[in-house]
Amino acid sequence: MFIATLIAAESIAAGDISAAADRLDTAGCQVEGWTWIDEGRAADIRFAEEVAAARPALEGVFAHTDVAVQPAANREKKLLVADMDSTMITVECIDELADYAGIKRQIAEVTERAMRGELDFASALDARVALLEGLEEAAIQRCLDERVKLMPGAKTLIQTMRARGATTILVSGGFTRFAEPVGTELGFHRMIANRLLIEDGRLTGKVRKPIVDATTKEVTLLSAIEELGIDPAATLAVGDGANDLPMIRRAGLGVAYHAKPIVAAEAGVRIDHNDLTALLYIQGIAPADWAAG
């Protein structure tokens, strides 16, 4: 059995769900029926045959609506591994930190290219951090207080999954000085990120090696699967940049969240319109069962 979930950022009508079911039937999926998860907002369509045409038959058809197609088995996940910058929070921390040094535009251009997969992540991180040499350590806390905002739906997602027994890990190519307070506020079990080196109250322009990169994210996912003794199919990874691709590819369900094109093209699910509560709908968890965010 397979499930196609439609999640509307605004609203979706029963007629639209019926039309989506017809499109799946035409694609050869053998639809067995549909039900609301959240009336007017999200619905599941059940079908018997896995066909490559299922996702293309639905994506982009209904305005402001995201689509997920997956097996019914292991739908609710036992492990979530998540990126931080532009995924669990609304900004790229290094870009905002650079603003306090007056070089945001210069660094943001490099960040964008790295997230698009056009630059080697580790080299790009070293180059950007080097430009921050001499910045006062106090700028980190100012940036955290003034610039870092939680992504809508993030706290509800993490706290709901945790309340239902899932393990949640935040793994970031950013910095521990941001990841640790953000992860604590959201309720992650574990936070992994790069450590900025600081001497005499100022950034040295270096990060502790080895760098947390795409390989680290993938290894974190695989190690957690082994540690927890869970089916890899019962895992979810979410991110937006090229350095998230290895973990997204290896997860039972890999989600591209408002992601760069290279990530959106490869992920099993792409969320372009909704906030992070879409990941709860995808798992079949209705709002009545969400933890307070």
Backbone torsions as a table, in degrees:
resi	resn	phi	psi	omega
1	MET	NA	141.4	179.0
2	PHE	-127.4	159.3	-177.1
3	ILE	-132.9	131.5	168.8
4	ALA	-107.7	124.6	-179.9
5	THR	-110.4	127.2	175.4
6	LEU	-106.2	128.1	-177.8
7	ILE	-127.2	116.9	-176.2
8	ALA	-96.9	132.7	176.5
9	ALA	-71.2	-26.8	178.8
10	GLU	-110.9	-83.5	176.3
11	SER	-156.5	158.2	177.9
12	ILE	-140.5	141.1	-175.1
13	ALA	-96.9	160.1	177.5
14	ALA	-57.5	-36.4	178.5
15	GLY	-62.1	-34.6	177.6
16	ASP	-67.0	-40.3	179.0
17	ILE	-65.4	-41.3	177.2
18	SER	-62.5	-39.6	178.3
19	ALA	-65.3	-38.3	177.4
20	ALA	-64.4	-41.3	177.9
21	ALA	-61.5	-40.4	177.7
22	ASP	-62.7	-39.5	179.3
23	ARG	-63.9	-39.2	178.0
24	LEU	-67.3	-40.7	177.3
25	ASP	-60.2	-44.6	179.3
26	THR	-61.7	-32.1	179.3
27	ALA	-77.9	-4.5	177.2
28	GLY	94.1	20.2	-173.9
29	CYS	-86.0	-11.9	-179.1
30	GLN	57.5	68.4	-178.3
31	VAL	-64.8	137.8	179.8
32	GLU	-108.8	-10.1	177.9
33	GLY	148.1	175.1	178.1
34	TRP	-143.6	156.3	179.2
35	THR	-143.3	152.4	173.4
36	TRP	-75.3	140.8	163.2
37	ILE	-93.1	-40.4	179.8
38	ASP	-147.1	105.2	-169.9
39	GLU	-55.1	128.8	-180.0
40	GLY	83.4	-5.8	-176.7
41	ARG	-124.3	-44.3	-176.1
42	ALA	-149.2	141.4	-178.5
43	ALA	-145.4	153.2	175.1
44	ASP	-107.1	138.1	170.5
45	ILE	-116.5	122.8	-178.8
46	ARG	-94.4	136.3	177.4
47	PHE	-146.1	159.0	-168.8
48	ALA	-93.1	-32.2	-171.8
49	GLU	-109.0	125.9	174.9
50	GLU	-79.4	117.4	178.1
51	VAL	-132.1	147.6	-177.7
52	ALA	-63.0	-22.7	-176.0
53	ALA	-81.2	-5.8	-174.3
54	ALA	-62.6	-53.9	-178.0
55	ARG	-64.1	-49.4	178.2
56	PRO	-60.0	-26.1	-179.6
57	ALA	-68.0	-20.3	-174.2
58	LEU	-114.8	-32.7	-174.7
59	GLU	-65.2	131.9	176.7
60	GLY	80.8	-1.0	-177.0
61	VAL	-82.1	-38.6	-176.9
62	PHE	-110.7	129.6	-173.3
63	ALA	-60.3	138.3	174.3
64	HIS	54.2	37.5	-176.7
65	THR	-128.7	130.9	175.5
66	ASP	-97.3	153.4	-175.7
67	VAL	-129.7	136.1	172.5
68	ALA	-128.3	132.9	176.6
69	VAL	-122.5	127.0	-174.4
70	GLN	-158.9	162.7	172.5
71	PRO	-66.1	150.9	177.4
72	ALA	-70.8	-31.5	-179.9
73	ALA	-67.4	141.9	180.0
74	ASN	58.0	30.9	-177.3
75	ARG	-65.2	-46.9	177.2
76	GLU	-81.3	126.9	-169.7
77	LYS	-90.0	150.5	179.9
78	LYS	-104.6	-8.1	179.5
79	LEU	-144.7	132.5	172.9
80	LEU	-122.9	125.6	171.9
81	VAL	-116.4	123.5	-170.8
82	ALA	-129.0	143.1	167.8
83	ASP	-71.9	164.3	178.6
84	MET	-106.0	-66.5	-172.0
85	ASP	-64.5	129.0	-178.7
86	SER	63.5	13.9	175.3
87	THR	-127.3	-65.6	176.3
88	MET	-87.6	-20.3	172.6
89	ILE	-126.8	164.7	-170.4
90	THR	-86.9	-7.2	-173.6
91	VAL	-125.4	168.9	167.2
92	GLU	-97.5	112.8	-171.9
93	CYS	-59.5	-39.3	-177.5
94	ILE	-65.3	-34.3	177.7
95	ASP	-66.6	-43.3	-179.0
96	GLU	-69.7	-37.6	176.4
97	LEU	-63.2	-37.8	179.3
98	ALA	-63.9	-26.8	179.9
99	ASP	-62.9	-31.7	178.6
100	TYR	-72.9	-16.3	175.2
101	ALA	-99.3	0.2	178.3
102	GLY	76.8	20.8	-177.4
103	ILE	-130.2	31.5	-176.4
104	LYS	-60.0	-46.2	-176.3
105	ARG	-60.3	-43.3	-178.7
106	GLN	-61.5	-45.0	-178.2
107	ILE	-76.1	-37.5	-178.5
108	ALA	-61.7	-34.4	178.5
109	GLU	-64.1	-40.3	178.4
110	VAL	-68.9	-41.9	177.7
111	THR	-57.3	-47.0	-178.9
112	GLU	-60.2	-43.5	-179.9
113	ARG	-66.5	-39.3	178.6
114	ALA	-64.8	-42.3	-179.3
115	MET	-69.3	-23.6	176.1
116	ARG	-84.5	-2.6	179.3
117	GLY	82.6	15.9	-177.4
118	GLU	-88.2	-14.5	-179.0
119	LEU	-131.8	152.0	172.2
120	ASP	-64.4	127.5	-172.4
121	PHE	-62.1	-48.7	-176.0
122	ALA	-61.8	-45.0	179.7
123	SER	-63.8	-40.8	179.8
124	ALA	-66.0	-38.0	178.4
125	LEU	-66.2	-46.5	178.3
126	ASP	-56.8	-43.2	-177.5
127	ALA	-65.9	-40.2	-179.2
128	ARG	-70.7	-43.5	-179.6
129	VAL	-64.2	-35.4	178.9
130	ALA	-58.8	-33.6	-179.9
131	LEU	-71.0	-14.9	-179.6
132	LEU	-92.0	2.4	-179.1
133	GLU	-55.1	130.3	178.3
134	GLY	93.2	-10.3	178.1
135	LEU	-65.6	138.0	-179.6
136	GLU	-64.4	138.1	178.3
137	GLU	-56.4	-33.5	-178.9
138	ALA	-59.0	-22.3	179.8
139	ALA	-64.7	-27.0	-180.0
140	ILE	-63.2	-49.9	-179.6
141	GLN	-66.7	-38.0	176.3
142	ARG	-59.4	-44.5	179.8
143	CYS	-62.7	-43.4	178.9
144	LEU	-61.3	-43.1	-177.7
145	ASP	-73.2	-38.6	-170.6
146	GLU	-97.0	-26.4	-170.1
147	ARG	-117.2	-32.2	-171.7
148	VAL	-82.0	117.0	179.6
149	LYS	-122.9	140.2	178.4
150	LEU	-67.7	141.4	175.8
151	MET	-66.8	136.9	176.7
152	PRO	-52.8	133.0	179.4
153	GLY	87.2	-9.6	-175.0
154	ALA	-62.8	-49.3	-176.5
155	LYS	-66.1	-39.7	178.4
156	THR	-62.8	-42.8	178.7
157	LEU	-59.9	-53.4	-174.0
158	ILE	-67.7	-44.8	-176.9
159	GLN	-69.5	-33.0	177.2
160	THR	-68.4	-47.3	179.9
161	MET	-62.5	-41.7	-179.9
162	ARG	-64.4	-42.5	180.0
163	ALA	-62.8	-26.2	-178.9
164	ARG	-94.3	10.1	172.1
165	GLY	97.9	3.2	-179.9
166	ALA	-80.0	152.3	172.2
167	THR	-93.1	136.2	-176.7
168	THR	-125.5	129.5	-177.8
169	ILE	-129.1	128.5	175.5
170	LEU	-99.3	119.3	179.9
171	VAL	-128.8	117.7	-168.1
172	SER	-127.7	140.2	170.1
173	GLY	-78.2	0.9	175.8
174	GLY	-85.5	-143.0	-168.2
175	PHE	-123.0	146.7	-179.2
176	THR	-59.0	-31.4	-177.6
177	ARG	-65.2	-18.3	173.4
178	PHE	-103.6	-43.4	-174.3
179	ALA	-64.5	-37.5	-177.3
180	GLU	-66.8	-49.2	177.2
181	PRO	-68.7	-36.6	178.2
182	VAL	-64.4	-48.2	-179.2
183	GLY	-61.8	-39.4	178.1
184	THR	-64.2	-44.6	179.8
185	GLU	-63.2	-38.3	-178.0
186	LEU	-77.6	-28.0	179.4
187	GLY	104.4	18.4	177.1
188	PHE	-64.0	146.8	175.7
189	HIS	-71.4	-34.4	-172.2
190	ARG	-147.6	145.3	178.3
191	MET	-128.9	132.9	179.7
192	ILE	-130.3	129.0	-179.4
193	ALA	-161.6	176.4	178.7
194	ASN	-80.0	149.6	-178.9
195	ARG	-109.0	116.4	175.4
196	LEU	-69.5	137.2	177.4
197	LEU	-90.4	132.6	-174.2
198	ILE	-132.3	135.4	176.0
199	GLU	-136.3	134.1	178.0
200	ASP	52.7	38.6	174.9
201	GLY	76.9	13.5	179.8
202	ARG	-136.2	150.3	176.7
203	LEU	-67.8	137.5	-179.7
204	THR	-84.9	-11.1	-175.6
205	GLY	87.1	15.2	-179.3
206	LYS	-135.3	158.6	173.1
207	VAL	-120.2	151.7	179.0
208	ARG	-66.2	138.5	177.4
209	LYS	-96.1	154.0	-1.6
210	PRO	-75.8	154.2	-179.7
211	ILE	-74.4	140.2	171.8
212	VAL	-76.2	112.5	-174.8
213	ASP	-133.1	-161.8	-177.7
214	ALA	-60.0	-40.4	179.6
215	THR	-64.4	-40.7	177.7
216	THR	-59.0	-42.5	-178.9
217	LYS	-64.1	-43.5	178.2
218	GLU	-63.7	-46.4	-179.5
219	VAL	-63.3	-37.8	177.4
220	THR	-59.4	-44.7	177.9
221	LEU	-61.7	-51.1	-176.0
222	LEU	-65.9	-38.1	178.6
223	SER	-66.3	-39.1	179.1
224	ALA	-66.7	-37.1	176.8
225	ILE	-59.8	-46.0	179.9
226	GLU	-67.2	-44.4	-179.2
227	GLU	-60.4	-42.1	-176.6
228	LEU	-84.4	-16.4	-178.9
229	GLY	65.9	40.1	-176.3
230	ILE	-107.9	162.0	174.7
231	ASP	-68.2	128.4	177.3
232	PRO	-53.7	-27.1	179.2
233	ALA	-66.3	-19.2	-177.8
234	ALA	-93.3	30.9	-178.8
235	THR	-123.3	152.7	180.0
236	LEU	-133.8	133.8	173.3
237	ALA	-126.1	139.2	-178.1
238	VAL	-137.5	138.7	178.6
239	GLY	-170.0	-179.0	-176.1
240	ASP	-128.1	-15.2	-172.6
241	GLY	-114.5	169.5	-177.1
242	ALA	-58.7	-30.8	179.8
243	ASN	-73.4	-5.8	175.1
244	ASP	-92.1	-11.8	-172.8
245	LEU	-59.8	-44.7	-179.1
246	PRO	-57.8	-41.4	179.7
247	MET	-73.9	-32.8	178.0
248	ILE	-65.1	-39.6	179.1
249	ARG	-66.2	-34.2	-173.3
250	ARG	-89.2	-15.9	-178.9
251	ALA	-73.1	156.5	174.3
252	GLY	-58.8	-39.0	174.3
253	LEU	-134.6	113.5	178.7
254	GLY	-100.5	125.4	-174.3
255	VAL	-117.8	127.4	172.5
256	ALA	-94.2	116.2	-175.5
257	TYR	-104.6	110.7	-178.3
258	HIS	42.3	52.8	-162.2
259	ALA	-96.9	167.5	173.0
260	LYS	-66.4	152.6	-174.7
261	PRO	-53.7	-40.4	-178.0
262	ILE	-62.5	-32.3	179.9
263	VAL	-80.0	-45.8	-179.7
264	ALA	-59.3	-34.2	-177.6
265	ALA	-70.1	-26.6	-173.9
266	GLU	-105.2	-21.7	-175.3
267	ALA	-69.4	151.4	177.4
268	GLY	-67.2	-30.6	178.7
269	VAL	-136.2	140.4	173.6
270	ARG	-121.9	132.0	176.3
271	ILE	-109.8	109.8	-177.5
272	ASP	-109.9	-21.9	-169.7
273	HIS	-115.9	-29.6	-173.1
274	ASN	-100.5	171.0	173.6
275	ASP	-87.7	-171.1	-172.4
276	LEU	-70.6	-11.7	174.6
277	THR	-66.8	-14.2	174.5
278	ALA	-56.5	-31.6	-178.9
279	LEU	-70.7	-20.4	173.1
280	LEU	-79.1	-43.7	175.5
281	TYR	-57.6	-41.8	-179.1
282	ILE	-59.7	-32.6	178.5
283	GLN	-85.0	2.6	178.8
284	GLY	80.1	17.1	-177.6
285	ILE	-94.8	116.2	-176.8
286	ALA	-79.6	155.6	-179.1
287	PRO	-53.6	-31.8	179.5
288	ALA	-62.5	-18.7	-178.2
289	ASP	-107.1	8.1	178.7
290	TRP	-80.8	145.2	171.2
291	ALA	-74.6	153.7	179.7
292	ALA	-65.3	129.1	-178.2
293	GLY	-99.0	NA	NA
